[in-house]
Amino acid sequence: MRFAYADPPYFGQGAKRYGFPQWDSRERHFELVNLLVAEYPDGWALSCNRADLRWLLPHCPESAR
């Protein structure tokens, strides 16, 4: 089994807090989720702002945190 945990800069905070402006694009976050889904079919976890869950993972349950 292979599992992954990703903790990228929160959306909109990449440049301001960490010097990684590429993380201020939704496309970069979608790329990461797609990579996790493809490479870790047994499971994965992603740290993000709860307010971003609806656009990042549209099928995510409303109660997810």
Secondary structure, 3 states (H helix, E strand, C coil): CCCEEECCCCCCCHHHHHCCHHHHCHHHHHHHHHHHHHHCCCCEEECCCHHHHHHHCCCCCCCCC
